[in-house]
Amino acid sequence: MGALLEPGMLVRHPGQPDWGLGQVQSNIGGKVTVNFEHAGKRVIMSDVIDLIPVFDPSQAT
């Protein structure tokens, strides 16, 4: 799934729901940089964590 994430996409971290909605900043070599509402910028290894894409932010609770 990580290979499909592109800059600008909205995601959630499955293990950290309190981080809120995140926006993908970059995806290079399996390292996905995401800026989360309540946790700031985080680098996620896509081979370890499957971020959850959010296609409709109004339904993202």
A tleap script that builds the chain and sets N, CA, C and O, in Angstrom:
source leaprc.protein.ff14SB
mol = sequence {
  NMET GLY ALA LEU LEU GLU PRO GLY MET LEU
  VAL ARG HIE PRO GLY GLN PRO ASP TRP GLY
  LEU GLY GLN VAL GLN SER ASN ILE GLY GLY
  LYS VAL THR VAL ASN PHE GLU HIE ALA GLY
  LYS ARG VAL ILE MET SER ASP VAL ILE ASP
  LEU ILE PRO VAL PHE ASP PRO SER GLN ALA
  CTHR
}
set mol.1.N position { 0.811 -1.197 0.000 }
set mol.1.CA position { 0.000 0.000 0.000 }
set mol.1.C position { 0.852 1.258 0.000 }
set mol.1.O position { 0.492 2.249 -0.635 }
set mol.2.N position { 1.970 1.230 0.701 }
set mol.2.CA position { 2.814 2.410 0.818 }
set mol.2.C position { 3.277 2.970 -0.504 }
set mol.2.O position { 3.445 4.182 -0.635 }
set mol.3.N position { 3.488 2.111 -1.494 }
set mol.3.CA position { 3.951 2.570 -2.801 }
set mol.3.C position { 2.900 3.408 -3.514 }
set mol.3.O position { 3.231 4.178 -4.416 }
set mol.4.N position { 1.648 3.270 -3.125 }
set mol.4.CA position { 0.559 4.015 -3.773 }
set mol.4.C position { 0.351 5.400 -3.186 }
set mol.4.O position { -0.379 6.209 -3.758 }
set mol.5.N position { 0.984 5.687 -2.050 }
set mol.5.CA position { 0.794 6.979 -1.403 }
set mol.5.C position { 1.595 8.055 -2.128 }
set mol.5.O position { 2.785 7.899 -2.399 }
set mol.6.N position { 0.905 9.150 -2.431 }
set mol.6.CA position { 1.525 10.265 -3.152 }
set mol.6.C position { 1.379 11.537 -2.337 }
set mol.6.O position { 0.461 11.653 -1.525 }
set mol.7.N position { 2.284 12.501 -2.547 }
set mol.7.CA position { 2.163 13.777 -1.843 }
set mol.7.C position { 0.778 14.398 -2.049 }
set mol.7.O position { 0.228 14.410 -3.151 }
set mol.8.N position { 0.245 14.909 -0.946 }
set mol.8.CA position { -1.072 15.529 -0.972 }
set mol.8.C position { -2.183 14.614 -0.488 }
set mol.8.O position { -3.243 15.089 -0.081 }
set mol.9.N position { -1.952 13.300 -0.528 }
set mol.9.CA position { -2.979 12.363 -0.071 }
set mol.9.C position { -3.167 12.483 1.434 }
set mol.9.O position { -2.230 12.798 2.168 }
set mol.10.N position { -4.400 12.227 1.883 }
set mol.10.CA position { -4.716 12.240 3.302 }
set mol.10.C position { -4.711 10.817 3.833 }
set mol.10.O position { -5.188 9.894 3.173 }
set mol.11.N position { -4.165 10.647 5.039 }
set mol.11.CA position { -4.026 9.317 5.642 }
set mol.11.C position { -4.269 9.382 7.144 }
set mol.11.O position { -4.295 10.452 7.751 }
set mol.12.N position { -4.445 8.199 7.716 }
set mol.12.CA position { -4.474 8.034 9.168 }
set mol.12.C position { -3.488 6.918 9.526 }
set mol.12.O position { -3.256 5.999 8.741 }
set mol.13.N position { -2.919 7.019 10.717 }
set mol.13.CA position { -2.027 5.976 11.230 }
set mol.13.C position { -2.889 5.002 12.027 }
set mol.13.O position { -3.543 5.417 12.983 }
set mol.14.N position { -2.911 3.714 11.662 }
set mol.14.CA position { -3.802 2.760 12.326 }
set mol.14.C position { -3.517 2.561 13.814 }
set mol.14.O position { -4.423 2.219 14.573 }
set mol.15.N position { -2.302 2.764 14.229 }
set mol.15.CA position { -1.948 2.558 15.625 }
set mol.15.C position { -1.927 3.828 16.462 }
set mol.15.O position { -1.713 3.775 17.673 }
set mol.16.N position { -2.149 4.971 15.818 }
set mol.16.CA position { -2.086 6.255 16.514 }
set mol.16.C position { -3.271 7.142 16.107 }
set mol.16.O position { -3.058 8.195 15.506 }
set mol.17.N position { -4.494 6.751 16.415 }
set mol.17.CA position { -5.648 7.543 15.991 }
set mol.17.C position { -5.649 8.963 16.570 }
set mol.17.O position { -6.238 9.871 15.985 }
set mol.18.N position { -4.990 9.151 17.717 }
set mol.18.CA position { -4.934 10.475 18.329 }
set mol.18.C position { -4.061 11.457 17.545 }
set mol.18.O position { -4.103 12.660 17.805 }
set mol.19.N position { -3.280 10.965 16.600 }
set mol.19.CA position { -2.477 11.851 15.759 }
set mol.19.C position { -3.344 12.645 14.791 }
set mol.19.O position { -2.909 13.674 14.273 }
set mol.20.N position { -4.558 12.182 14.542 }
set mol.20.CA position { -5.464 12.865 13.637 }
set mol.20.C position { -5.149 12.595 12.176 }
set mol.20.O position { -4.412 11.669 11.834 }
set mol.21.N position { -5.718 13.413 11.344 }
set mol.21.CA position { -5.562 13.285 9.904 }
set mol.21.C position { -4.162 13.743 9.501 }
set mol.21.O position { -3.645 14.722 10.039 }
set mol.22.N position { -3.558 13.038 8.561 }
set mol.22.CA position { -2.227 13.402 8.092 }
set mol.22.C position { -2.212 13.615 6.590 }
set mol.22.O position { -2.995 13.015 5.855 }
set mol.23.N position { -1.311 14.476 6.145 }
set mol.23.CA position { -1.138 14.718 4.714 }
set mol.23.C position { 0.254 14.253 4.311 }
set mol.23.O position { 1.255 14.669 4.894 }
set mol.24.N position { 0.303 13.385 3.304 }
set mol.24.CA position { 1.579 12.867 2.814 }
set mol.24.C position { 2.383 14.013 2.205 }
set mol.24.O position { 1.882 14.759 1.365 }
set mol.25.N position { 3.638 14.141 2.642 }
set mol.25.CA position { 4.545 15.161 2.123 }
set mol.25.C position { 5.475 14.579 1.050 }
set mol.25.O position { 5.771 15.226 0.046 }
set mol.26.N position { 5.927 13.337 1.292 }
set mol.26.CA position { 6.799 12.670 0.326 }
set mol.26.C position { 6.758 11.169 0.564 }
set mol.26.O position { 6.362 10.699 1.630 }
set mol.27.N position { 7.177 10.426 -0.458 }
set mol.27.CA position { 7.253 8.972 -0.377 }
set mol.27.C position { 8.467 8.547 -1.196 }
set mol.27.O position { 8.404 8.426 -2.419 }
set mol.28.N position { 9.566 8.325 -0.492 }
set mol.28.CA position { 10.825 8.016 -1.167 }
set mol.28.C position { 11.426 6.755 -0.548 }
set mol.28.O position { 11.741 6.724 0.642 }
set mol.29.N position { 11.578 5.727 -1.361 }
set mol.29.CA position { 12.226 4.493 -0.920 }
set mol.29.C position { 11.546 3.827 0.261 }
set mol.29.O position { 12.214 3.234 1.108 }
set mol.30.N position { 10.230 3.919 0.326 }
set mol.30.CA position { 9.498 3.280 1.419 }
set mol.30.C position { 9.406 4.117 2.679 }
set mol.30.O position { 8.799 3.690 3.662 }
set mol.31.N position { 10.000 5.307 2.669 }
set mol.31.CA position { 9.883 6.239 3.796 }
set mol.31.C position { 8.859 7.300 3.418 }
set mol.31.O position { 9.070 8.101 2.508 }
set mol.32.N position { 7.738 7.281 4.146 }
set mol.32.CA position { 6.648 8.210 3.853 }
set mol.32.C position { 6.650 9.295 4.924 }
set mol.32.O position { 6.475 9.006 6.108 }
set mol.33.N position { 6.847 10.533 4.510 }
set mol.33.CA position { 6.802 11.656 5.434 }
set mol.33.C position { 5.383 12.199 5.436 }
set mol.33.O position { 4.830 12.542 4.391 }
set mol.34.N position { 4.798 12.270 6.640 }
set mol.34.CA position { 3.406 12.695 6.801 }
set mol.34.C position { 3.344 13.802 7.838 }
set mol.34.O position { 3.997 13.721 8.878 }
set mol.35.N position { 2.561 14.835 7.559 }
set mol.35.CA position { 2.330 15.903 8.523 }
set mol.35.C position { 0.960 15.669 9.154 }
set mol.35.O position { -0.068 15.875 8.509 }
set mol.36.N position { 0.946 15.236 10.424 }
set mol.36.CA position { -0.283 14.926 11.139 }
set mol.36.C position { -0.783 16.143 11.913 }
set mol.36.O position { 0.004 16.961 12.388 }
set mol.37.N position { -2.120 16.248 12.030 }
set mol.37.CA position { -2.762 17.366 12.733 }
set mol.37.C position { -2.240 17.552 14.151 }
set mol.37.O position { -1.946 18.673 14.565 }
set mol.38.N position { -2.124 16.458 14.895 }
set mol.38.CA position { -1.810 16.559 16.317 }
set mol.38.C position { -0.455 15.960 16.692 }
set mol.38.O position { -0.135 15.851 17.876 }
set mol.39.N position { 0.338 15.573 15.702 }
set mol.39.CA position { 1.640 14.974 16.003 }
set mol.39.C position { 2.762 15.581 15.169 }
set mol.39.O position { 3.929 15.233 15.345 }
set mol.40.N position { 2.412 16.482 14.268 }
set mol.40.CA position { 3.433 17.106 13.437 }
set mol.40.C position { 3.962 16.159 12.363 }
set mol.40.O position { 3.305 15.193 11.977 }
set mol.41.N position { 5.155 16.465 11.901 }
set mol.41.CA position { 5.751 15.712 10.805 }
set mol.41.C position { 6.389 14.430 11.334 }
set mol.41.O position { 7.185 14.455 12.273 }
set mol.42.N position { 6.021 13.307 10.711 }
set mol.42.CA position { 6.551 11.995 11.100 }
set mol.42.C position { 6.987 11.241 9.854 }
set mol.42.O position { 6.377 11.378 8.793 }
set mol.43.N position { 8.045 10.444 9.983 }
set mol.43.CA position { 8.493 9.584 8.888 }
set mol.43.C position { 8.048 8.161 9.227 }
set mol.43.O position { 8.392 7.623 10.280 }
set mol.44.N position { 7.286 7.568 8.326 }
set mol.44.CA position { 6.711 6.240 8.520 }
set mol.44.C position { 7.347 5.280 7.520 }
set mol.44.O position { 7.419 5.578 6.328 }
set mol.45.N position { 7.805 4.139 8.002 }
set mol.45.CA position { 8.332 3.104 7.114 }
set mol.45.C position { 7.142 2.305 6.581 }
set mol.45.O position { 6.463 1.614 7.340 }
set mol.46.N position { 6.897 2.403 5.289 }
set mol.46.CA position { 5.692 1.793 4.717 }
set mol.46.C position { 5.734 0.268 4.707 }
set mol.46.O position { 4.697 -0.371 4.529 }
set mol.47.N position { 6.917 -0.328 4.894 }
set mol.47.CA position { 6.970 -1.793 4.977 }
set mol.47.C position { 6.650 -2.290 6.386 }
set mol.47.O position { 6.496 -3.493 6.601 }
set mol.48.N position { 6.549 -1.363 7.350 }
set mol.48.CA position { 6.236 -1.712 8.731 }
set mol.48.C position { 4.804 -1.310 9.094 }
set mol.48.O position { 4.092 -2.063 9.757 }
set mol.49.N position { 4.388 -0.120 8.656 }
set mol.49.CA position { 3.067 0.420 8.978 }
set mol.49.C position { 2.292 0.667 7.690 }
set mol.49.O position { 2.790 1.324 6.776 }
set mol.50.N position { 1.066 0.137 7.621 }
set mol.50.CA position { 0.179 0.412 6.485 }
set mol.50.C position { -0.722 1.581 6.845 }
set mol.50.O position { -1.715 1.420 7.553 }
set mol.51.N position { -0.365 2.759 6.349 }
set mol.51.CA position { -1.199 3.927 6.579 }
set mol.51.C position { -2.544 3.741 5.880 }
set mol.51.O position { -2.625 3.096 4.835 }
set mol.52.N position { -3.591 4.307 6.462 }
set mol.52.CA position { -4.938 4.164 5.927 }
set mol.52.C position { -5.291 5.398 5.106 }
set mol.52.O position { -5.379 6.495 5.657 }
set mol.53.N position { -5.494 5.243 3.810 }
set mol.53.CA position { -5.875 6.400 2.983 }
set mol.53.C position { -7.259 6.912 3.379 }
set mol.53.O position { -8.152 6.135 3.718 }
set mol.54.N position { -7.415 8.225 3.329 }
set mol.54.CA position { -8.700 8.872 3.610 }
set mol.54.C position { -9.110 9.616 2.356 }
set mol.54.O position { -8.457 10.579 1.952 }
set mol.55.N position { -10.195 9.167 1.741 }
set mol.55.CA position { -10.627 9.784 0.491 }
set mol.55.C position { -11.663 10.873 0.698 }
set mol.55.O position { -11.811 11.757 -0.146 }
set mol.56.N position { -12.392 10.819 1.827 }
set mol.56.CA position { -13.396 11.826 2.138 }
set mol.56.C position { -13.175 12.278 3.578 }
set mol.56.O position { -13.624 11.606 4.507 }
set mol.57.N position { -12.479 13.427 3.784 }
set mol.57.CA position { -12.144 13.865 5.135 }
set mol.57.C position { -13.373 14.056 6.039 }
set mol.57.O position { -13.256 13.948 7.259 }
set mol.58.N position { -14.528 14.332 5.467 }
set mol.58.CA position { -15.723 14.521 6.292 }
set mol.58.C position { -16.187 13.197 6.904 }
set mol.58.O position { -16.951 13.199 7.869 }
set mol.59.N position { -15.734 12.068 6.351 }
set mol.59.CA position { -16.079 10.756 6.867 }
set mol.59.C position { -14.927 10.115 7.626 }
set mol.59.O position { -14.958 8.911 7.881 }
set mol.60.N position { -13.912 10.890 7.992 }
set mol.60.CA position { -12.670 10.358 8.541 }
set mol.60.C position { -12.635 10.311 10.057 }
set mol.60.O position { -11.568 10.508 10.637 }
set mol.61.N position { -13.730 10.064 10.712 }
set mol.61.CA position { -13.713 10.018 12.177 }
set mol.61.C position { -13.505 8.613 12.677 }
set mol.61.O position { -13.463 8.388 13.887 }
savepdb mol mol.pdb
quit
